[in-house]
């Protein structure tokens, strides 16, 4: 069945099987483990959010926005700390992670966006799917992007960025601005 858990002063731990899950306004940790098939929505968790199933493992620190999952996609917005996702067969969209970002996916597309320049490293690994990262123009970062079966491109016009696309593979390496985090895409 469905579960709706709201306004919790402590922590929440939900496990098993079911359909629609909604968890919101949790002052502690929120853990959802199992096979749930309806949309799963988790929002506003003060400490750690952890979702695990056969096809996904997601860990978020200070979720001030929303985590939403369904059978084919994962959407995450506004994380005050770090975010770590490992999944397969899902399209992923992540926006505004303040801390370190780690994404590993198989057979799905990945979109990562920042409204403010990133302050922490991002590592994105995907097989059989496109990766798109959107950064503000004023961002400073070091980039290392490699595709073994596809092309890579950058809209940042900077002489310190070296890019090449040969024989179905591509690579971008370099730095934009001074300082800034490392962004690794494979």
N, CA, C and O atoms as a DFTB+ gen file, in Angstrom:
744 C
 N C O
     1  1       0.807      -1.191       0.000
     2  2       0.000       0.000       0.000
     3  2       0.846       1.248       0.000
     4  3       2.042       1.202      -0.286
     5  1       0.229       2.348       0.318
     6  2       0.861       3.654       0.347
     7  2       1.271       4.009       1.773
     8  3       0.703       3.498       2.738
     9  1       2.262       4.889       1.893
    10  2       2.675       5.403       3.202
    11  2       2.900       6.894       3.085
    12  3       3.502       7.365       2.120
    13  1       2.415       7.641       4.068
    14  2       2.606       9.092       4.110
    15  2       3.027       9.451       5.530
    16  3       2.265       9.276       6.481
    17  1       4.253       9.956       5.658
    18  2       4.827      10.265       6.965
    19  2       5.285      11.714       6.933
    20  3       6.097      12.095       6.089
    21  1       4.758      12.535       7.864
    22  2       5.047      13.963       7.827
    23  2       5.296      14.498       9.230
    24  3       4.807      13.945      10.215
    25  1       6.072      15.593       9.309
    26  2       6.300      16.339      10.556
    27  2       6.803      15.451      11.689
    28  3       6.141      15.295      12.715
    29  1       7.984      14.874      11.485
    30  2       8.562      13.947      12.450
    31  2       9.664      14.658      13.242
    32  3      10.578      15.234      12.653
    33  1       9.579      14.619      14.565
    34  2      10.569      15.274      15.421
    35  2      11.877      14.487      15.486
    36  3      12.928      15.072      15.746
    37  1      11.834      13.182      15.258
    38  2      13.022      12.338      15.297
    39  2      13.383      11.833      13.917
    40  3      13.430      12.605      12.960
    41  1      13.643      10.519      13.809
    42  2      14.030       9.888      12.547
    43  2      12.941       8.945      12.059
    44  3      12.071       8.529      12.824
    45  1      13.002       8.611      10.755
    46  2      12.037       7.722      10.124
    47  2      12.792       6.595       9.452
    48  3      13.798       6.823       8.780
    49  1      12.298       5.359       9.636
    50  2      12.849       4.212       8.919
    51  2      11.676       3.405       8.380
    52  3      10.851       2.900       9.141
    53  1      11.614       3.289       7.043
    54  2      10.512       2.607       6.386
    55  2      11.100       1.517       5.504
    56  3      12.008       1.780       4.716
    57  1      10.593       0.299       5.627
    58  2      11.114      -0.802       4.829
    59  2      10.006      -1.708       4.359
    60  3       8.914      -1.724       4.926
    61  1      10.299      -2.482       3.292
    62  2       9.342      -3.459       2.803
    63  2       9.031      -3.281       1.347
    64  3       9.900      -2.965       0.534
    65  1       7.735      -3.497       1.023
    66  2       7.234      -3.377      -0.341
    67  2       5.981      -2.512      -0.315
    68  3       5.276      -2.439       0.691
    69  1       5.720      -1.862      -1.440
    70  2       4.510      -1.060      -1.498
    71  2       4.482      -0.224      -2.741
    72  3       5.229      -0.457      -3.691
    73  1       3.605       0.760      -2.719
    74  2       3.508       1.623      -3.889
    75  2       3.935       3.039      -3.526
    76  3       5.133       3.269      -3.368
    77  1       3.044       3.980      -3.389
    78  2       3.412       5.381      -3.221
    79  2       3.912       5.671      -1.804
    80  3       3.299       5.264      -0.817
    81  1       5.054       6.394      -1.727
    82  2       5.656       6.762      -0.448
    83  2       5.868       8.273      -0.441
    84  3       6.366       8.842      -1.412
    85  1       5.489       8.912       0.649
    86  2       5.770      10.333       0.836
    87  2       6.272      10.543       2.261
    88  3       5.600      10.200       3.233
    89  1       7.477      11.119       2.362
    90  2       8.089      11.435       3.651
    91  2       8.505      12.896       3.593
    92  3       9.195      13.304       2.659
    93  1       8.092      13.698       4.586
    94  2       8.472      15.104       4.553
    95  2       8.607      15.682       5.955
    96  3       8.001      15.206       6.915
    97  1       9.420      16.719       6.032
    98  2       9.642      17.487       7.265
    99  2      10.087      16.593       8.419
   100  3       9.371      16.408       9.403
   101  1      11.299      16.042       8.264
   102  2      11.880      15.137       9.256
   103  2      13.072      15.838       9.906
   104  3      13.983      16.285       9.209
   105  1      13.071      15.935      11.224
   106  2      14.145      16.624      11.951
   107  2      15.402      15.762      12.080
   108  3      16.488      16.302      12.291
   109  1      15.283      14.443      11.958
   110  2      16.424      13.534      12.050
   111  2      16.781      12.960      10.697
   112  3      16.871      13.684       9.705
   113  1      16.986      11.632      10.661
   114  2      17.309      10.902       9.435
   115  2      16.044      10.307       8.830
   116  3      15.064      10.058       9.534
   117  1      16.075      10.081       7.511
   118  2      14.987       9.379       6.820
   119  2      15.589       8.248       6.007
   120  3      16.432       8.481       5.140
   121  1      15.156       7.014       6.286
   122  2      15.652       5.836       5.580
   123  2      14.474       5.097       4.967
   124  3      13.511       4.765       5.658
   125  1      14.555       4.839       3.663
   126  2      13.549       4.056       2.955
   127  2      14.297       2.923       2.269
   128  3      15.171       3.162       1.436
   129  1      13.947       1.678       2.623
   130  2      14.632       0.517       2.060
   131  2      13.602      -0.503       1.609
   132  3      12.744      -0.917       2.388
   133  1      13.692      -0.907       0.342
   134  2      12.772      -1.913      -0.152
   135  2      12.373      -1.649      -1.582
   136  3      12.985      -0.842      -2.283
   137  1      11.349      -2.336      -1.996
   138  2      10.869      -2.241      -3.373
   139  2       9.513      -1.550      -3.371
   140  3       8.487      -2.166      -3.083
   141  1       9.525      -0.274      -3.692
   142  2       8.318       0.532      -3.749
   143  2       8.130       0.984      -5.191
   144  3       9.080       1.450      -5.820
   145  1       6.926       0.853      -5.719
   146  2       6.726       1.025      -7.151
   147  2       5.991       2.291      -7.549
   148  3       6.085       2.711      -8.703
   149  1       5.274       2.902      -6.648
   150  2       4.630       4.165      -6.971
   151  2       5.657       5.268      -6.882
   152  3       6.815       4.981      -6.581
   153  1       5.305       6.485      -7.120
   154  2       6.314       7.524      -6.912
   155  2       6.712       7.590      -5.435
   156  3       5.882       7.445      -4.537
   157  1       7.978       7.810      -5.224
   158  2       8.532       7.966      -3.879
   159  2       9.001       9.406      -3.777
   160  3       9.817       9.858      -4.581
   161  1       8.488      10.125      -2.792
   162  2       8.863      11.531      -2.601
   163  2       9.357      11.721      -1.175
   164  3       8.679      11.370      -0.209
   165  1      10.553      12.284      -1.069
   166  2      11.114      12.623       0.240
   167  2      11.533      14.083       0.152
   168  3      12.240      14.476      -0.775
   169  1      11.095      14.889       1.121
   170  2      11.461      16.305       1.102
   171  2      11.733      16.809       2.508
   172  3      11.130      16.368       3.486
   173  1      12.656      17.742       2.567
   174  2      12.983      18.462       3.790
   175  2      13.371      17.534       4.952
   176  3      12.618      17.362       5.910
   177  1      14.569      16.942       4.838
   178  2      15.113      16.072       5.885
   179  2      16.358      16.747       6.446
   180  3      17.315      16.996       5.713
   181  1      16.349      17.044       7.748
   182  2      17.407      17.839       8.367
   183  2      18.764      17.137       8.379
   184  3      19.793      17.799       8.241
   185  1      18.788      15.830       8.540
   186  2      20.071      15.116       8.624
   187  2      20.294      14.287       7.358
   188  3      20.427      14.858       6.275
   189  1      20.338      12.978       7.464
   190  2      20.670      12.106       6.337
   191  2      19.429      11.468       5.731
   192  3      18.515      11.052       6.443
   193  1      19.412      11.398       4.408
   194  2      18.373      10.683       3.673
   195  2      19.047       9.511       2.986
   196  3      20.068       9.677       2.319
   197  1      18.469       8.312       3.152
   198  2      19.031       7.121       2.508
   199  2      17.890       6.330       1.898
   200  3      16.940       5.963       2.589
   201  1      17.985       6.069       0.601
   202  2      17.025       5.224      -0.104
   203  2      17.805       4.067      -0.708
   204  3      18.832       4.279      -1.353
   205  1      17.324       2.839      -0.504
   206  2      17.986       1.695      -1.127
   207  2      16.954       0.691      -1.627
   208  3      15.948       0.418      -0.972
   209  1      17.239       0.150      -2.816
   210  2      16.424      -0.889      -3.438
   211  2      17.355      -1.741      -4.293
   212  3      18.569      -1.537      -4.287
   213  1      16.791      -2.686      -5.020
   214  2      17.613      -3.522      -5.898
   215  2      18.300      -2.704      -6.984
   216  3      19.393      -3.062      -7.424
   217  1      17.676      -1.603      -7.426
   218  2      18.218      -0.831      -8.552
   219  2      18.806       0.514      -8.179
   220  3      19.315       1.214      -9.054
   221  1      18.757       0.907      -6.909
   222  2      19.272       2.232      -6.559
   223  2      19.733       2.291      -5.111
   224  3      19.155       1.659      -4.227
   225  1      20.789       3.065      -4.894
   226  2      21.260       3.382      -3.546
   227  2      21.577       4.879      -3.549
   228  3      22.473       5.330      -4.262
   229  1      20.842       5.634      -2.753
   230  2      20.955       7.091      -2.731
   231  2      21.200       7.557      -1.309
   232  3      20.478       7.174      -0.388
   233  1      22.228       8.392      -1.132
   234  2      22.540       8.963       0.179
   235  2      22.697      10.469       0.023
   236  3      23.496      10.945      -0.782
   237  1      21.916      11.213       0.811
   238  2      21.918      12.666       0.737
   239  2      22.086      13.243       2.135
   240  3      21.525      12.715       3.095
   241  1      22.848      14.316       2.257
   242  2      23.033      14.992       3.537
   243  2      22.328      16.351       3.473
   244  3      22.646      17.183       2.623
   245  1      21.387      16.563       4.363
   246  2      20.598      17.798       4.480
   247  2      19.794      18.086       3.211
   248  3      20.099      19.015       2.464
   249  1      18.793      17.293       2.991
   250  2      17.896      17.476       1.850
   251  2      16.912      18.596       2.183
   252  3      15.959      18.391       2.934
   253  1      17.149      19.774       1.620
   254  2      16.241      20.903       1.843
   255  2      15.194      20.980       0.750
   256  3      14.228      21.735       0.869
   257  1      15.367      20.222      -0.296
   258  2      14.439      20.207      -1.421
   259  2      13.710      18.888      -1.513
   260  3      13.037      18.472      -0.570
   261  1      13.847      18.220      -2.667
   262  2      13.037      17.049      -2.971
   263  2      13.864      15.929      -3.594
   264  3      14.732      16.169      -4.432
   265  1      13.578      14.701      -3.167
   266  2      14.027      13.476      -3.823
   267  2      12.767      12.805      -4.335
   268  3      11.863      12.497      -3.559
   269  1      12.703      12.575      -5.658
   270  2      11.533      11.916      -6.226
   271  2      11.996      10.804      -7.155
   272  3      12.832      11.021      -8.032
   273  1      11.444       9.609      -6.952
   274  2      11.782       8.452      -7.770
   275  2      10.514       7.838      -8.318
   276  3       9.474       7.829      -7.661
   277  1      10.616       7.320      -9.540
   278  2       9.580       6.455     -10.069
   279  2      10.280       5.323     -10.813
   280  3      11.489       5.149     -10.666
   281  1       9.559       4.569     -11.588
   282  2      10.155       3.381     -12.196
   283  2      11.287       3.685     -13.160
   284  3      12.151       2.835     -13.374
   285  1      11.308       4.897     -13.760
   286  2      12.342       5.170     -14.747
   287  2      13.217       6.375     -14.478
   288  3      14.130       6.649     -15.256
   289  1      12.965       7.114     -13.387
   290  2      13.752       8.328     -13.183
   291  2      13.955       8.650     -11.708
   292  3      13.218       8.198     -10.832
   293  1      14.990       9.455     -11.477
   294  2      15.305       9.981     -10.145
   295  2      15.533      11.477     -10.315
   296  3      16.308      11.898     -11.175
   297  1      14.858      12.278      -9.494
   298  2      15.068      13.719      -9.500
   299  2      15.426      14.161      -8.083
   300  3      14.764      13.795      -7.112
   301  1      16.493      14.957      -7.992
   302  2      16.948      15.461      -6.700
   303  2      17.191      16.954      -6.852
   304  3      17.829      17.392      -7.809
   305  1      16.680      17.734      -5.903
   306  2      16.940      19.172      -5.931
   307  2      17.248      19.664      -4.526
   308  3      16.629      19.239      -3.551
   309  1      18.204      20.555      -4.444
   310  2      18.539      21.290      -3.223
   311  2      18.990      20.380      -2.069
   312  3      18.215      20.013      -1.186
   313  1      20.272      20.041      -2.124
   314  2      20.911      19.250      -1.073
   315  2      21.953      20.142      -0.413
   316  3      22.857      20.637      -1.085
   317  1      21.838      20.352       0.897
   318  2      22.745      21.244       1.615
   319  2      24.127      20.665       1.842
   320  3      25.069      21.416       2.095
   321  1      24.278      19.335       1.760
   322  2      25.561      18.668       1.944
   323  2      25.906      17.834       0.721
   324  3      25.691      18.258      -0.414
   325  1      26.443      16.642       0.962
   326  2      26.881      15.771      -0.130
   327  2      25.738      14.910      -0.659
   328  3      24.702      14.754      -0.013
   329  1      25.955      14.351      -1.863
   330  2      24.991      13.459      -2.498
   331  2      25.749      12.333      -3.182
   332  3      26.730      12.562      -3.890
   333  1      25.272      11.104      -2.956
   334  2      25.887       9.933      -3.582
   335  2      24.769       9.059      -4.138
   336  3      23.863       8.656      -3.409
   337  1      24.844       8.766      -5.454
   338  2      23.829       7.960      -6.120
   339  2      24.499       6.846      -6.897
   340  3      25.478       7.075      -7.607
   341  1      23.974       5.647      -6.765
   342  2      24.404       4.514      -7.579
   343  2      23.137       3.818      -8.048
   344  3      22.324       3.389      -7.229
   345  1      22.961       3.703      -9.374
   346  2      21.717       3.149      -9.890
   347  2      21.924       2.552     -11.277
   348  3      23.010       2.629     -11.852
   349  1      20.873       1.966     -11.788
   350  2      20.875       1.456     -13.153
   351  2      19.473       1.580     -13.733
   352  3      18.480       1.569     -13.006
   353  1      19.411       1.698     -15.045
   354  2      18.144       1.757     -15.773
   355  2      17.257       2.920     -15.347
   356  3      16.032       2.806     -15.392
   357  1      17.853       4.035     -14.933
   358  2      17.078       5.211     -14.545
   359  2      17.736       6.465     -15.116
   360  3      18.962       6.567     -15.175
   361  1      16.908       7.409     -15.533
   362  2      17.400       8.732     -15.888
   363  2      17.511       9.533     -14.599
   364  3      16.635       9.462     -13.738
   365  1      18.587      10.291     -14.473
   366  2      18.860      11.025     -13.237
   367  2      18.942      12.514     -13.545
   368  3      19.580      12.926     -14.514
   369  1      18.286      13.315     -12.709
   370  2      18.401      14.766     -12.789
   371  2      18.687      15.286     -11.383
   372  3      17.902      15.079     -10.458
   373  1      19.828      15.966     -11.241
   374  2      20.267      16.478      -9.941
   375  2      20.517      17.975     -10.073
   376  3      21.201      18.419     -10.994
   377  1      19.954      18.751      -9.140
   378  2      20.148      20.199      -9.159
   379  2      20.569      20.691      -7.785
   380  3      20.001      20.305      -6.763
   381  1      21.568      21.545      -7.785
   382  2      21.974      22.298      -6.597
   383  2      22.389      21.435      -5.409
   384  3      21.727      21.417      -4.372
   385  1      23.489      20.729      -5.582
   386  2      24.108      19.989      -4.479
   387  2      25.256      20.845      -3.961
   388  3      26.190      21.155      -4.701
   389  1      25.184      21.225      -2.688
   390  2      26.195      22.116      -2.119
   391  2      27.500      21.385      -1.813
   392  3      28.572      21.988      -1.873
   393  1      27.425      20.102      -1.487
   394  2      28.614      19.336      -1.123
   395  2      29.133      18.489      -2.266
   396  3      28.813      18.730      -3.430
   397  1      29.927      17.508      -1.930
   398  2      30.517      16.584      -2.900
   399  2      29.407      15.768      -3.575
   400  3      28.459      15.329      -2.925
   401  1      29.546      15.576      -4.887
   402  2      28.565      14.828      -5.662
   403  2      29.224      13.621      -6.306
   404  3      30.267      13.738      -6.950
   405  1      28.598      12.449      -6.125
   406  2      29.050      11.221      -6.775
   407  2      27.832      10.563      -7.404
   408  3      26.856      10.257      -6.718
   409  1      27.894      10.346      -8.728
   410  2      26.794       9.707      -9.443
   411  2      27.367       8.579     -10.283
   412  3      28.325       8.777     -11.030
   413  1      26.776       7.392     -10.160
   414  2      27.139       6.249     -10.998
   415  2      25.838       5.658     -11.534
   416  3      24.944       5.308     -10.763
   417  1      25.736       5.548     -12.867
   418  2      24.508       5.069     -13.498
   419  2      24.856       4.129     -14.639
   420  3      25.957       4.180     -15.187
   421  1      23.911       3.275     -14.989
   422  2      24.019       2.407     -16.159
   423  2      22.700       2.497     -16.908
   424  3      21.630       2.445     -16.302
   425  1      22.778       2.631     -18.208
   426  2      21.596       2.592     -19.077
   427  2      20.592       3.705     -18.795
   428  3      19.385       3.461     -18.787
   429  1      21.066       4.899     -18.569
   430  2      20.185       6.045     -18.368
   431  2      20.949       7.331     -18.605
   432  3      22.179       7.327     -18.639
   433  1      20.242       8.417     -18.768
   434  2      20.878       9.715     -18.947
   435  2      21.061      10.409     -17.609
   436  3      20.309      10.167     -16.665
   437  1      22.067      11.274     -17.534
   438  2      22.341      12.026     -16.310
   439  2      22.403      13.509     -16.647
   440  3      23.115      13.916     -17.564
   441  1      21.644      14.325     -15.891
   442  2      21.720      15.781     -15.990
   443  2      22.031      16.326     -14.606
   444  3      21.351      16.006     -13.630
   445  1      23.070      17.156     -14.533
   446  2      23.466      17.784     -13.268
   447  2      23.495      19.286     -13.507
   448  3      24.075      19.755     -14.487
   449  1      22.871      20.034     -12.616
   450  2      22.843      21.478     -12.773
   451  2      23.142      22.190     -11.465
   452  3      22.799      21.716     -10.382
   453  1      23.785      23.331     -11.594
   454  2      24.109      24.174     -10.437
   455  2      23.617      25.588     -10.727
   456  3      23.894      26.130     -11.796
   457  1      22.893      26.189      -9.789
   458  2      22.500      27.585      -9.949
   459  2      23.595      28.516      -9.438
   460  3      23.682      29.668      -9.862
   461  1      24.430      28.018      -8.528
   462  2      25.601      28.731      -8.027
   463  2      26.835      27.913      -8.397
   464  3      26.724      26.696      -8.546
   465  1      28.004      28.531      -8.550
   466  2      29.203      27.750      -8.870
   467  2      29.442      26.649      -7.829
   468  3      29.308      26.893      -6.630
   469  1      29.790      25.453      -8.276
   470  2      30.030      24.363      -7.328
   471  2      31.244      24.646      -6.450
   472  3      32.214      25.266      -6.886
   473  1      31.171      24.181      -5.208
   474  2      32.274      24.371      -4.259
   475  2      33.003      23.072      -3.950
   476  3      34.117      23.098      -3.428
   477  1      32.395      21.948      -4.264
   478  2      32.979      20.637      -3.971
   479  2      33.118      19.831      -5.258
   480  3      32.487      20.138      -6.269
   481  1      33.953      18.797      -5.204
   482  2      34.196      17.936      -6.362
   483  2      32.930      17.200      -6.795
   484  3      32.034      16.943      -5.991
   485  1      32.879      16.867      -8.088
   486  2      31.797      16.057      -8.654
   487  2      32.413      14.949      -9.494
   488  3      33.274      15.202     -10.337
   489  1      31.967      13.720      -9.259
   490  2      32.400      12.564     -10.032
   491  2      31.158      11.910     -10.618
   492  3      30.264      11.485      -9.886
   493  1      31.110      11.834     -11.943
   494  2      29.943      11.296     -12.638
   495  2      30.424      10.195     -13.570
   496  3      31.280      10.419     -14.426
   497  1      29.863       9.000     -13.396
   498  2      30.215       7.853     -14.215
   499  2      28.937       7.282     -14.803
   500  3      27.961       7.062     -14.086
   501  1      28.943       7.041     -16.118
   502  2      27.754       6.512     -16.764
   503  2      28.169       5.578     -17.888
   504  3      29.138       5.847     -18.599
   505  1      27.448       4.496     -18.047
   506  2      27.660       3.644     -19.215
   507  2      26.337       3.570     -19.971
   508  3      25.272       3.414     -19.373
   509  1      26.421       3.681     -21.263
   510  2      25.244       3.625     -22.139
   511  2      24.251       4.742     -21.868
   512  3      23.049       4.496     -21.767
   513  1      24.741       5.961     -21.751
   514  2      23.850       7.093     -21.572
   515  2      24.608       8.404     -21.637
   516  3      25.819       8.447     -21.418
   517  1      23.886       9.471     -21.939
   518  2      24.491      10.800     -22.041
   519  2      24.648      11.433     -20.665
   520  3      23.920      11.109     -19.727
   521  1      25.617      12.348     -20.564
   522  2      25.832      13.133     -19.344
   523  2      25.847      14.599     -19.747
   524  3      26.536      14.991     -20.689
   525  1      25.076      15.405     -19.021
   526  2      25.038      16.843     -19.261
   527  2      25.223      17.553     -17.926
   528  3      24.496      17.290     -16.968
   529  1      26.210      18.461     -17.869
   530  2      26.469      19.236     -16.653
   531  2      26.328      20.705     -17.006
   532  3      26.948      21.184     -17.956
   533  1      25.507      21.426     -16.237
   534  2      25.271      22.838     -16.471
   535  2      25.807      23.631     -15.280
   536  3      25.424      23.392     -14.134
   537  1      26.708      24.588     -15.574
   538  2      27.338      25.417     -14.545
   539  2      27.121      26.887     -14.880
   540  3      27.024      27.240     -16.055
   541  1      27.043      27.748     -13.873
   542  2      26.960      29.183     -14.159
   543  2      28.223      29.671     -14.866
   544  3      29.302      29.108     -14.679
   545  1      28.087      30.698     -15.663
   546  2      29.214      31.234     -16.436
   547  2      30.365      31.684     -15.549
   548  3      31.515      31.644     -15.984
   549  1      30.093      32.109     -14.324
   550  2      31.140      32.608     -13.423
   551  2      31.845      31.495     -12.638
   552  3      32.599      31.788     -11.710
   553  1      31.618      30.243     -12.987
   554  2      32.199      29.112     -12.261
   555  2      33.696      28.973     -12.496
   556  3      34.203      29.302     -13.569
   557  1      34.397      28.481     -11.477
   558  2      35.803      28.092     -11.587
   559  2      35.865      26.602     -11.268
   560  3      35.291      26.149     -10.277
   561  1      36.569      25.834     -12.117
   562  2      36.622      24.387     -11.911
   563  2      37.745      23.777     -12.751
   564  3      38.265      24.399     -13.678
   565  1      38.096      22.556     -12.399
   566  2      39.015      21.743     -13.197
   567  2      38.185      20.617     -13.782
   568  3      37.442      19.957     -13.057
   569  1      38.300      20.386     -15.092
   570  2      37.467      19.387     -15.770
   571  2      38.318      18.264     -16.347
   572  3      39.394      18.498     -16.899
   573  1      37.816      17.045     -16.207
   574  2      38.397      15.873     -16.839
   575  2      37.209      15.027     -17.291
   576  3      36.604      14.324     -16.483
   577  1      36.877      15.092     -18.576
   578  2      35.736      14.363     -19.118
   579  2      36.211      13.447     -20.229
   580  3      36.921      13.879     -21.137
   581  1      35.822      12.182     -20.161
   582  2      36.245      11.190     -21.134
   583  2      35.038      10.368     -21.574
   584  3      34.245       9.924     -20.744
   585  1      34.906      10.170     -22.876
   586  2      33.885       9.293     -23.431
   587  2      34.569       8.264     -24.316
   588  3      35.321       8.625     -25.221
   589  1      34.315       6.989     -24.063
   590  2      34.915       5.942     -24.894
   591  2      34.021       5.577     -26.075
   592  3      34.449       4.870     -26.987
   593  1      32.784       6.059     -26.059
   594  2      31.881       5.766     -27.163
   595  2      30.924       6.940     -27.344
   596  3      29.723       6.814     -27.105
   597  1      31.453       8.063     -27.760
   598  2      30.642       9.261     -27.971
   599  2      31.514      10.497     -27.931
   600  3      32.711      10.414     -27.656
   601  1      30.919      11.633     -28.202
   602  2      31.667      12.874     -28.239
   603  2      31.467      13.672     -26.956
   604  3      30.500      13.471     -26.222
   605  1      32.405      14.580     -26.704
   606  2      32.298      15.505     -25.579
   607  2      32.413      16.925     -26.120
   608  3      33.084      17.163     -27.125
   609  1      31.757      17.863     -25.448
   610  2      31.856      19.263     -25.860
   611  2      31.639      20.157     -24.645
   612  3      31.029      19.759     -23.652
   613  1      32.159      21.379     -24.758
   614  2      32.029      22.369     -23.698
   615  2      31.602      23.697     -24.288
   616  3      32.080      24.093     -25.351
   617  1      30.709      24.381     -23.606
   618  2      30.308      25.727     -24.012
   619  2      31.199      26.794     -23.397
   620  3      31.082      27.972     -23.735
   621  1      32.101      26.384     -22.486
   622  2      33.053      27.333     -21.899
   623  2      34.153      27.580     -22.912
   624  3      34.859      26.654     -23.312
   625  1      34.298      28.831     -23.328
   626  2      35.317      29.204     -24.293
   627  2      36.545      29.660     -23.507
   628  3      36.631      30.808     -23.071
   629  1      37.484      28.744     -23.336
   630  2      38.639      29.027     -22.503
   631  2      39.868      28.384     -23.135
   632  3      39.834      27.195     -23.454
   633  1      40.947      29.131     -23.325
   634  2      42.138      28.554     -23.969
   635  2      42.831      27.476     -23.124
   636  3      43.667      26.740     -23.649
   637  1      42.508      27.366     -21.845
   638  2      43.149      26.348     -21.013
   639  2      42.414      25.018     -21.056
   640  3      42.829      24.064     -20.399
   641  1      41.335      24.940     -21.815
   642  2      40.610      23.679     -21.962
   643  2      41.028      23.021     -23.270
   644  3      40.939      23.623     -24.341
   645  1      41.478      21.794     -23.168
   646  2      41.887      21.016     -24.330
   647  2      40.820      19.962     -24.586
   648  3      40.514      19.162     -23.702
   649  1      40.256      19.955     -25.782
   650  2      39.244      18.947     -26.095
   651  2      39.557      18.294     -27.425
   652  3      40.139      18.910     -28.319
   653  1      39.160      17.031     -27.541
   654  2      39.348      16.303     -28.787
   655  2      38.253      15.246     -28.915
   656  3      37.787      14.687     -27.923
   657  1      37.858      14.989     -30.153
   658  2      36.893      13.949     -30.482
   659  2      37.440      13.192     -31.683
   660  3      37.462      13.718     -32.795
   661  1      37.882      11.957     -31.460
   662  2      38.478      11.149     -32.515
   663  2      37.952       9.727     -32.455
   664  3      37.839       9.148     -31.374
   665  1      37.630       9.167     -33.603
   666  2      37.252       7.756     -33.732
   667  2      36.162       7.342     -32.748
   668  3      36.242       6.265     -32.157
   669  1      35.156       8.174     -32.570
   670  2      34.031       7.821     -31.712
   671  2      34.254       8.009     -30.228
   672  3      33.396       7.638     -29.426
   673  1      35.386       8.577     -29.841
   674  2      35.632       8.846     -28.421
   675  2      36.051      10.303     -28.258
   676  3      36.486      10.949     -29.211
   677  1      35.913      10.807     -27.040
   678  2      36.238      12.205     -26.819
   679  2      36.841      12.452     -25.450
   680  3      36.739      11.630     -24.539
   681  1      37.481      13.629     -25.333
   682  2      38.135      13.973     -24.076
   683  2      38.178      15.489     -23.922
   684  3      38.448      16.209     -24.884
   685  1      37.912      15.968     -22.713
   686  2      38.093      17.375     -22.354
   687  2      38.895      17.410     -21.063
   688  3      38.566      16.726     -20.093
   689  1      39.949      18.214     -21.064
   690  2      40.757      18.389     -19.860
   691  2      41.131      19.857     -19.761
   692  3      41.341      20.525     -20.774
   693  1      41.212      20.357     -18.526
   694  2      41.653      21.728     -18.346
   695  2      41.052      22.385     -17.126
   696  3      40.452      21.734     -16.270
   697  1      41.230      23.696     -17.068
   698  2      40.790      24.481     -15.926
   699  2      40.113      25.748     -16.418
   700  3      40.534      26.353     -17.403
   701  1      39.058      26.137     -15.717
   702  2      38.370      27.397     -15.974
   703  2      38.457      28.211     -14.692
   704  3      38.035      27.743     -13.634
   705  1      38.993      29.407     -14.769
   706  2      39.129      30.248     -13.587
   707  2      40.237      29.757     -12.675
   708  3      41.011      28.869     -13.033
   709  1      40.301      30.349     -11.489
   710  2      41.302      29.938     -10.496
   711  2      40.597      29.284      -9.323
   712  3      39.514      29.697      -8.909
   713  1      41.237      28.259      -8.804
   714  2      40.618      27.498      -7.710
   715  2      39.468      26.669      -8.250
   716  3      39.439      26.331      -9.433
   717  1      38.541      26.350      -7.399
   718  2      37.374      25.596      -7.827
   719  2      37.571      24.108      -7.703
   720  3      38.701      23.632      -7.589
   721  1      36.470      23.361      -7.724
   722  2      36.500      21.911      -7.547
   723  2      36.911      21.162      -8.816
   724  3      37.032      21.744      -9.894
   725  1      37.120      19.866      -8.654
   726  2      37.394      18.991      -9.790
   727  2      36.084      18.346     -10.232
   728  3      35.296      17.873      -9.413
   729  1      35.876      18.340     -11.533
   730  2      34.706      17.676     -12.108
   731  2      35.220      16.572     -13.016
   732  3      35.865      16.846     -14.028
   733  1      34.938      15.329     -12.661
   734  2      35.371      14.160     -13.420
   735  2      34.144      13.486     -14.010
   736  3      33.208      13.136     -13.291
   737  1      34.157      13.308     -15.317
   738  2      33.039      12.661     -16.008
   739  2      33.592      11.538     -16.866
   740  3      34.508      11.745     -17.661
   741  1      33.032      10.351     -16.701
   742  2      33.433       9.201     -17.501
   743  2      32.200       8.576     -18.099
   744  3      32.298       7.582     -18.819
